[in-house]
Amino acid sequence: MKKSLLALALTASTAMPVAAEQFNFSNATTSDADTLVLFTHEKQGENVFSNYPFARQLNQAIAANEFSGKFATKLEVVAPQNSIYKRVMVIGLGDDNSLTQSELTKLGGKLSGMLEQKYIQNIAVDASSFASSDLAQLAHGINLRAYRFDKYQKEKREEKAFTFISANANTAKQEYAHLANIEKGVFLARDLISEVATEMTPVDFANEAKKLKKIGVEVSVLTPNEIKELGMGALEAVGRGSNEGSRLVVAHYKGSDDAPIALVGKGITFDSGGYSIKTGSSIARMKSDMAGAAAALGTVKALALNEAKVNVVAVMGMAANMVSENSVAPGDVVRTAAGHSVEILNTDAEGRLVLSDALWYARTQFKPQVMVDIATLTGSKVRAVGNRYAAVFSDDDSLVESLTVAGKQVNENLWRLPLGYKDMLKSPIADFANIGSGGPGATTAATFLQQFVGDTKWAHIDIAGNALASSAKNEVPKGGTGYSVRLLTQWVENQAK
């Protein structure tokens, strides 16, 4: 452990408002906290907290409970003698003296979960053993987990106040500022995903995107007539059954003069399945079928707020896949802007139609150095790798590797699945069918998208099953997750280094 915080003579503190919790980074101890959080490594021995007046009682509790200090374990002591706090929590760091970025974020999330009780409101965290960058990551994990979408709930969650006590308080605050901007991108995506479908239509999404203009993002929106004029018949067809029709939303942050990186997001604001209508309880979750577009927009926001020296454009095909007399019908044929005709055998395979025209637009209008599309695309992906991984598809090994590394850094892991089975997409009356006649569904869907990327370096990330969490875990709360905002932001930042 580094020098005890009780021995610190420095008294300066710096506060920073955040979206979910109140954070304060301080050089000195605080007396108004109800809870003190301490950390210990596995098998570190007794007298670790010797500078605290209640150290003896704390060490007795550690011995009596056989607390080993394993990673993310907790020992709570209520109202120890000679304490100004109501409770003290000792958190295990495991046997490794240097936790990774992903482990620290995960630890912060777990700590937030341990402090969820309403009677805990003001927390002092003794971070004297943490380097400034490690402390920033810990705070990042806490805030990511603390997010709630409680717009429609009468009882709102009360934010908690954290004071992180460290000799490196000022440096930690500065390093956390970068992560706080990433959180704002994640929270934007979570807000968009969690919002009910009738309040988050393609027009509503476009209006949210326009708010990024004030941070230097160029935003344009193509209307149904403009989409038609450009020949984007697939995107137009999916939105035909709704009152508003489709939109193409483009958010461009030009932080450098390099060829842009294009993020292409699937934005189905509600997916009824169309005439191939969905059944069962899953339909109520289909407000999240725009999670790919939300992630793309959230990533642009995070990069713009951090004034990253990168050129990134998000192209988001938006539509509500509804049933009406105007809806596209099974068996219809549409023509994409790339010139390919597509027979729609299943109107519930609409995401790939929206993406086909969005990919064409990103490729032809911006000539990017690389394109990555993000979509809640197939149930087949969930059956293949579940919801602890997203699936990545690409013929470019180095691109897959760089995305996978970025995912590991932020606990948004990728698993590579193969492209192929193009012959399964044959149609007797069109260039392609929108579903495969066999083969693995996630692969045939990805291979369909591959037909619209030309020679541009490209990867497809299928986040089906990752967009909504049924329960809180680590740094991810229940509900909309904002999955892949952190992954894509980390990936883009890695490319810029």
C-alpha positions in Angstrom: 0.0 0.0 0.0 1.1 3.6 -0.7 1.3 6.2 2.0 -1.8 6.2 4.1 -4.4 8.9 3.3 -4.4 9.8 7.0 -0.8 10.9 6.7 -1.5 13.1 3.7 -1.1 16.8 4.3 -2.6 17.9 1.0 -6.1 19.3 1.3 -7.1 20.4 -2.2 -10.1 18.7 -3.8 -11.7 18.9 -7.2 -15.3 18.0 -8.0 -16.8 16.8 -11.3 -20.5 16.5 -12.1 -21.4 13.2 -13.8 -24.5 11.7 -15.3 -25.3 9.0 -12.7 -23.3 9.7 -9.5 -21.6 12.7 -7.9 -17.9 12.3 -7.9 -15.3 14.2 -6.0 -11.5 13.6 -6.2 -9.7 14.7 -3.1 -6.3 14.8 -1.5 -7.7 14.6 2.0 -10.0 12.5 4.1 -13.7 13.4 4.5 -15.8 13.3 7.6 -19.3 13.5 6.1 -19.4 10.0 4.5 -21.6 7.3 5.9 -19.5 4.5 4.3 -15.8 4.0 4.0 -14.4 1.7 1.3 -11.0 0.1 1.8 -9.1 -2.3 -0.4 -6.8 -5.2 0.3 -4.9 -7.8 -1.7 -5.3 -11.5 -1.2 -3.1 -12.8 1.6 -1.8 -9.4 2.4 -1.8 -10.1 6.1 -2.9 -8.2 9.2 -2.2 -4.6 10.1 -3.0 -3.4 6.6 -5.2 -0.7 7.9 -3.0 0.2 10.9 -3.4 4.0 10.4 -7.1 3.7 11.2 -8.2 3.8 14.9 -10.5 0.9 14.3 -7.8 -1.3 12.7 -7.8 -3.9 15.4 -11.6 -4.5 15.1 -11.3 -4.6 11.4 -8.5 -7.1 11.4 -10.4 -9.3 13.9 -13.4 -9.2 11.5 -11.2 -10.2 8.6 -9.8 -13.2 10.6 -13.2 -14.2 12.0 -14.8 -14.2 8.6 -11.8 -15.8 6.9 -11.9 -13.0 4.4 -9.2 -13.8 1.8 -9.3 -10.7 -0.3 -10.2 -12.5 -3.5 -11.1 -10.3 -6.4 -14.4 -8.3 -5.9 -15.2 -10.0 -2.6 -16.6 -7.9 0.3 -16.4 -7.7 4.0 -18.7 -5.2 5.8 -18.2 -4.1 9.3 -21.0 -2.0 10.7 -20.2 1.0 13.0 -16.7 0.0 14.1 -15.4 1.5 17.3 -13.6 4.9 17.0 -15.1 5.3 13.6 -16.7 8.4 12.1 -18.5 6.2 9.6 -21.6 4.0 10.0 -20.0 1.1 8.1 -16.7 0.1 6.6 -16.4 -2.1 3.5 -13.2 -4.0 2.7 -13.0 -5.0 -1.0 -10.7 -7.7 -2.3 -8.3 -7.0 -5.1 -7.1 -10.6 -5.7 -3.5 -11.7 -5.7 -2.4 -9.5 -8.6 -0.8 -6.1 -7.8 -1.6 -4.7 -11.2 -5.2 -5.1 -12.4 -6.0 -4.6 -16.1 -8.2 -1.8 -17.5 -11.1 -4.2 -17.9 -10.7 -5.7 -14.4 -10.7 -2.2 -12.8 -13.8 -1.2 -14.7 -15.5 -4.5 -13.7 -14.4 -3.9 -10.1 -16.0 -0.5 -10.1 -19.2 -1.9 -11.4 -19.3 -4.6 -8.8 -18.5 -2.0 -6.1 -21.5 0.1 -7.3 -23.7 -3.0 -7.0 -22.5 -3.5 -3.4 -23.5 0.0 -2.5 -27.0 0.0 -4.0 -28.9 0.2 -0.7 -30.8 3.4 -0.2 -29.3 4.0 3.3 -25.9 4.3 1.7 -25.6 7.8 0.2 -22.2 9.3 0.9 -19.2 7.1 0.2 -15.5 7.7 0.9 -13.2 5.5 -1.1 -9.6 5.2 0.1 -7.8 5.0 -3.2 -4.4 5.6 -1.8 -3.1 2.4 -3.2 -4.3 3.1 -6.8 -2.4 4.8 -9.6 -4.3 7.8 -11.0 -5.2 5.9 -14.2 -6.5 2.9 -12.2 -8.6 5.2 -10.0 -10.1 6.7 -13.1 -11.1 3.3 -14.4 -12.6 2.3 -11.0 -14.7 5.5 -11.1 -15.7 4.7 -14.7 -17.0 1.3 -13.7 -19.0 2.7 -10.8 -20.7 5.3 -13.0 -21.5 2.9 -15.8 -23.3 0.5 -13.4 -25.1 3.3 -11.6 -27.0 4.4 -14.7 -30.8 4.0 -14.6 -33.5 4.7 -17.1 -36.3 5.8 -14.7 -38.2 8.3 -16.9 -41.5 6.5 -16.4 -41.1 5.5 -12.8 -42.6 7.6 -10.0 -39.8 6.9 -7.6 -36.5 8.1 -9.1 -33.1 6.8 -8.2 -31.2 9.1 -5.9 -27.6 9.7 -7.0 -24.9 8.8 -4.5 -21.9 11.0 -3.6 -18.4 9.4 -3.9 -15.2 11.0 -2.6 -12.1 9.3 -4.0 -9.2 10.0 -1.6 -5.8 9.9 -3.2 -2.5 11.8 -3.4 -3.1 11.7 -7.2 -6.5 13.3 -7.0 -5.9 16.0 -9.6 -4.4 13.7 -12.1 -7.1 11.1 -11.6 -9.7 13.7 -12.1 -8.2 14.7 -15.4 -7.9 11.1 -16.6 -11.5 10.4 -15.5 -12.7 13.4 -17.6 -11.9 11.4 -20.8 -13.8 8.4 -19.5 -16.7 10.5 -18.4 -17.2 11.7 -22.0 -17.3 8.0 -23.1 -20.0 7.4 -20.5 -22.0 10.2 -22.0 -21.9 8.4 -25.3 -22.9 5.1 -23.6 -25.7 6.8 -21.7 -27.0 8.4 -24.9 -27.2 4.9 -26.5 -28.8 3.5 -23.4 -31.4 6.3 -23.3 -32.3 5.7 -27.0 -32.5 1.9 -26.6 -34.6 2.1 -23.4 -37.1 4.7 -24.7 -40.4 3.3 -25.7 -41.0 2.8 -29.4 -43.8 5.3 -29.8 -41.5 8.0 -28.3 -38.4 6.9 -30.3 -39.4 6.9 -34.0 -37.0 7.5 -36.9 -37.9 11.2 -36.7 -37.3 11.2 -32.9 -33.9 9.5 -33.4 -33.0 12.0 -36.0 -33.9 14.9 -33.7 -31.6 13.4 -31.0 -28.8 13.1 -33.5 -29.2 16.8 -34.4 -28.4 17.7 -30.8 -24.8 16.7 -31.5 -24.4 19.7 -33.7 -23.6 21.8 -30.7 -20.4 19.7 -30.0 -19.1 20.0 -33.6 -20.8 17.1 -35.3 -22.2 17.6 -38.8 -25.7 16.0 -38.9 -27.9 15.4 -42.0 -31.1 13.5 -42.4 -32.5 12.1 -45.6 -36.3 12.0 -45.9 -38.3 9.2 -47.6 -38.4 11.1 -50.9 -34.7 11.7 -50.9 -34.1 8.1 -50.0 -36.2 7.1 -53.0 -34.5 9.5 -55.3 -31.1 7.9 -54.5 -32.5 4.5 -55.3 -32.3 3.1 -51.8 -35.3 0.8 -52.4 -34.4 -1.6 -49.6 -34.3 1.1 -46.8 -37.4 2.7 -48.2 -39.3 -0.6 -48.3 -38.8 -1.4 -44.7 -40.2 1.9 -43.4 -43.1 1.9 -45.9 -45.6 0.4 -43.4 -45.2 3.2 -40.9 -46.6 6.7 -40.9 -43.2 8.4 -41.0 -41.4 6.2 -43.4 -37.7 5.7 -43.3 -34.8 8.1 -42.6 -31.1 8.0 -43.2 -29.3 9.8 -40.4 -25.6 10.8 -40.9 -23.5 12.1 -38.0 -20.0 13.2 -39.1 -17.3 14.2 -36.7 -14.2 15.4 -38.6 -11.4 15.6 -36.1 -8.7 15.0 -38.7 -8.2 15.1 -42.5 -7.7 11.3 -42.8 -10.0 9.2 -44.8 -13.0 8.6 -42.5 -13.8 5.5 -40.4 -17.5 4.7 -41.2 -19.8 3.2 -38.5 -23.0 1.9 -40.0 -25.8 1.2 -37.6 -29.1 -0.7 -38.0 -31.9 1.5 -36.7 -35.2 -0.4 -36.5 -37.0 1.7 -33.9 -39.6 -1.0 -33.6 -39.6 -4.4 -35.2 -43.1 -6.0 -35.4 -41.7 -8.4 -38.0 -43.9 -7.0 -40.6 -46.2 -9.5 -42.2 -43.9 -12.2 -41.0 -45.0 -11.0 -37.6 -43.3 -11.8 -34.4 -45.1 -13.8 -31.7 -44.6 -14.3 -28.0 -43.2 -12.0 -25.4 -40.1 -11.1 -27.4 -41.9 -8.5 -29.4 -42.0 -6.2 -26.4 -38.2 -6.0 -26.5 -38.2 -4.9 -30.1 -37.8 -1.3 -29.2 -34.1 -2.2 -28.8 -33.7 -3.2 -32.5 -32.1 0.2 -33.1 -29.2 -0.6 -30.7 -26.7 -0.7 -33.6 -27.6 2.9 -34.7 -27.7 4.0 -31.0 -24.2 2.6 -30.6 -22.9 4.3 -33.7 -24.3 7.7 -32.6 -23.1 7.2 -29.0 -19.6 6.5 -30.3 -19.5 9.7 -32.4 -20.7 11.7 -29.3 -17.9 10.2 -27.1 -15.2 10.9 -29.7 -16.5 14.5 -30.4 -16.6 15.3 -26.7 -13.1 14.1 -26.3 -12.0 16.1 -29.4 -10.4 13.0 -30.7 -8.0 13.5 -33.7 -10.1 11.2 -35.9 -12.5 11.4 -38.8 -15.5 9.3 -38.0 -18.9 9.2 -39.7 -21.9 7.3 -38.5 -24.5 6.3 -41.1 -27.7 5.0 -39.6 -30.6 3.5 -41.6 -33.8 4.2 -39.6 -37.2 2.7 -40.0 -40.1 1.2 -38.0 -40.9 -2.2 -39.4 -44.7 -2.1 -39.1 -47.8 -3.8 -40.6 -50.2 -1.7 -42.7 -51.8 -1.7 -46.2 -48.6 0.0 -47.4 -46.2 -2.6 -45.9 -43.8 -4.6 -48.1 -45.2 -8.1 -48.5 -43.4 -11.5 -48.5 -42.5 -12.3 -52.1 -41.9 -8.7 -53.1 -38.8 -7.6 -54.8 -36.9 -4.4 -54.1 -33.9 -2.9 -55.7 -31.0 -1.5 -53.6 -28.9 1.5 -54.4 -26.0 -0.8 -55.3 -28.2 -2.1 -58.1 -28.9 -5.5 -56.7 -32.5 -6.8 -56.6 -33.6 -8.6 -53.5 -36.5 -11.0 -53.0 -38.1 -10.5 -49.6 -38.9 -14.0 -48.4 -39.3 -12.9 -44.8 -40.2 -9.3 -43.8 -38.7 -10.0 -40.3 -35.3 -10.1 -42.0 -35.4 -6.4 -42.4 -32.2 -5.3 -40.7 -30.0 -6.5 -43.6 -32.2 -4.6 -46.0 -31.8 -1.3 -44.1 -28.0 -1.9 -43.8 -27.5 -2.8 -47.4 -28.4 0.7 -48.5 -26.7 2.4 -45.5 -23.5 0.5 -46.3 -23.7 1.6 -50.0 -24.3 5.2 -48.9 -21.3 5.2 -46.5 -19.0 3.6 -49.1 -19.9 5.8 -52.0 -20.5 9.2 -50.3 -17.5 9.1 -47.8 -15.0 6.7 -49.4 -14.0 5.4 -45.9 -10.7 3.6 -45.1 -12.7 1.1 -43.2 -16.4 0.3 -42.4 -17.8 -1.4 -39.4 -21.5 -2.1 -39.2 -23.3 -2.8 -35.9 -26.7 -4.5 -35.7 -29.0 -6.6 -33.6 -29.3 -8.8 -36.6 -30.0 -12.5 -36.0 -31.4 -14.9 -33.4 -28.9 -17.3 -34.9 -26.0 -15.3 -33.4 -27.5 -15.7 -29.9 -27.8 -19.4 -30.5 -24.2 -19.6 -31.6 -22.4 -17.5 -29.0 -25.0 -16.4 -26.5 -25.1 -12.9 -25.0 -21.7 -12.8 -23.4 -20.1 -12.2 -26.7 -21.0 -10.3 -29.8 -20.2 -12.0 -33.1 -17.8 -10.4 -35.6 -17.5 -11.3 -39.3 -14.8 -10.2 -41.7 -12.3 -11.4 -44.3 -9.7 -9.1 -42.9 -7.8 -10.8 -40.1 -6.0 -7.7 -38.8 -9.4 -5.8 -38.6 -10.9 -8.7 -36.6 -7.9 -8.8 -34.3 -7.9 -5.0 -33.6 -11.6 -5.1 -32.9 -11.2 -8.1 -30.6 -8.4 -6.5 -28.7 -10.5 -3.3 -28.1 -13.4 -5.4 -26.9 -11.2 -7.2 -24.4 -10.0 -3.9 -23.1 -13.6 -2.7 -22.2 -15.3 -6.0 -21.4 -17.3 -6.1 -24.6 -15.9 -9.3 -26.0 -16.1 -10.5 -29.7 -16.1 -14.0 -31.1 -15.4 -14.5 -34.8 -17.8 -16.4 -36.9 -17.3 -17.3 -40.6 -18.6 -15.7 -43.7 -19.8 -18.0 -46.5 -22.9 -19.9 -47.8 -23.5 -17.3 -50.5 -25.1 -19.9 -52.6 -27.9 -20.2 -50.0 -29.0 -16.7 -50.8 -30.0 -17.5 -54.4 -33.4 -16.4 -55.7 -35.2 -17.6 -58.8 -36.5 -14.0 -59.6 -33.9 -11.7 -58.0 -30.2 -11.3 -57.5 -30.5 -12.4 -53.9 -33.1 -13.5 -51.3 -33.1 -11.7 -48.0 -32.8 -15.0 -46.0 -30.8 -18.1 -46.7 -32.4 -21.4 -47.8 -30.2 -23.2 -45.3 -26.8 -22.8 -43.6 -26.1 -20.8 -40.3 -28.4 -17.8 -40.2 -25.9 -15.4 -38.7 -23.4 -16.2 -41.4 -25.9 -16.0 -44.3 -27.0 -12.6 -43.0 -23.4 -11.4 -42.7 -22.7 -12.7 -46.2 -25.7 -10.8 -47.6 -24.2 -7.6 -46.2 -20.8 -8.4 -47.7 -22.3 -7.9 -51.1 -22.7 -4.2 -50.5 -19.3 -3.2 -49.2 -17.3 -3.4 -52.5 -13.6 -3.4 -51.9 -13.7 -1.4 -48.7 -12.2 -3.0 -45.6 -15.2 -4.1 -43.6 -16.4 -5.9 -40.5 -19.9 -6.8 -39.3 -20.7 -7.0 -35.6 -23.9 -8.8 -34.6 -25.0 -7.6 -31.2 -28.3 -9.5 -31.0 -28.7 -10.5 -27.3 -26.3 -7.8 -26.1 -28.5 -4.7 -26.4 -30.7 -5.4 -23.4 -29.6 -7.0 -20.0 -32.2 -8.9 -18.0 -30.1 -8.3 -14.8 -27.2 -6.1 -13.7 -23.7 -7.6 -13.9 -20.3 -6.0 -13.4 -20.4 -2.5 -14.9 -23.6 -3.1 -16.9 -27.0 -2.3 -15.3 -30.3 -3.9 -16.1 -32.0 -2.6 -19.3 -30.4 -1.0 -22.3 -26.6 -1.6 -22.3 -25.2 0.7 -24.9 -23.2 -2.3 -26.0 -20.3 -1.6 -28.4 -20.0 2.2 -27.7 -17.0 1.5 -25.5 -15.7 -1.2 -27.9 -15.9 1.1 -30.9 -14.6 4.2 -29.1 -11.6 2.2 -27.8 -11.0 0.7 -31.2 -11.0 4.1 -32.9 -8.8 5.6 -30.3 -6.4 2.6 -30.7 -6.2 3.3 -34.4 -5.3 7.0 -33.8 -2.4 6.2 -31.5 
